[in-house]
């Protein structure tokens, strides 16, 4: 299943809305990527959403 190992983000339900405003059900799936990240001092291969990858890439507060 497409689920982020860090934040637990998974698929959500919603509607496709056509030009004539007819709503049909659809799924919004998170953008899951396989990444090797540092977890508790060890490198681990995990399935992570791109939002979490962007957050990991940010410099910690106070360090520039």
C-alpha positions as CSV (number, residue, x, y, z in Angstrom):
1,X,0.0,0.0,0.0
2,X,1.2,3.5,-0.7
3,X,1.9,4.9,2.7
4,X,4.6,7.2,4.0
5,X,6.7,5.5,6.7
6,X,7.4,8.8,8.5
7,X,4.1,10.7,8.6
8,X,1.6,7.9,7.7
9,X,0.1,9.8,4.8
10,X,-2.1,7.5,2.7
11,X,-4.7,7.7,-0.1
12,X,-7.7,10.0,0.3
13,X,-11.0,10.0,-1.5
14,X,-12.5,13.0,-3.4
15,X,-14.4,13.9,-6.5
16,X,-13.5,14.5,-10.1
17,X,-15.5,17.5,-11.2
18,X,-16.1,17.8,-14.9
19,X,-16.9,20.9,-16.9
20,X,-20.6,20.2,-16.5
21,X,-20.0,20.0,-12.7
22,X,-20.8,16.2,-12.6
23,X,-18.9,14.8,-9.6
24,X,-17.4,11.2,-9.8
25,X,-15.4,9.5,-7.1
26,X,-11.6,9.4,-7.4
27,X,-8.5,8.8,-5.2
28,X,-5.8,11.2,-4.3
29,X,-2.6,9.2,-3.8
30,X,0.6,10.6,-2.1
31,X,3.8,10.8,-4.1
32,X,5.8,8.0,-2.4
33,X,9.5,7.6,-3.1
34,X,12.0,5.0,-1.9
35,X,14.8,6.9,0.0
36,X,17.7,6.0,2.2
37,X,17.6,8.2,5.3
38,X,19.3,8.5,8.7
39,X,17.1,7.1,11.4
40,X,18.5,7.0,15.0
41,X,22.0,7.1,13.7
42,X,21.6,4.3,11.1
43,X,20.9,4.5,7.4
44,X,17.5,2.9,6.5
45,X,15.7,2.4,3.2
46,X,12.1,3.7,3.7
47,X,9.1,4.7,1.6
48,X,8.7,8.4,2.2
49,X,6.4,11.0,0.7
50,X,8.0,14.0,-1.1
51,X,6.7,16.4,1.5
52,X,8.7,14.6,4.2
53,X,11.8,14.5,1.9
54,X,11.6,18.2,1.5
55,X,11.3,18.7,5.2
56,X,14.4,16.4,5.8
57,X,16.4,18.5,3.4
58,X,15.9,21.7,5.3
59,X,18.7,22.8,7.6
60,X,17.9,22.4,11.3
61,X,16.9,25.6,13.1
62,X,19.9,27.7,14.3
63,X,22.4,26.1,11.9
64,X,23.2,28.0,8.7
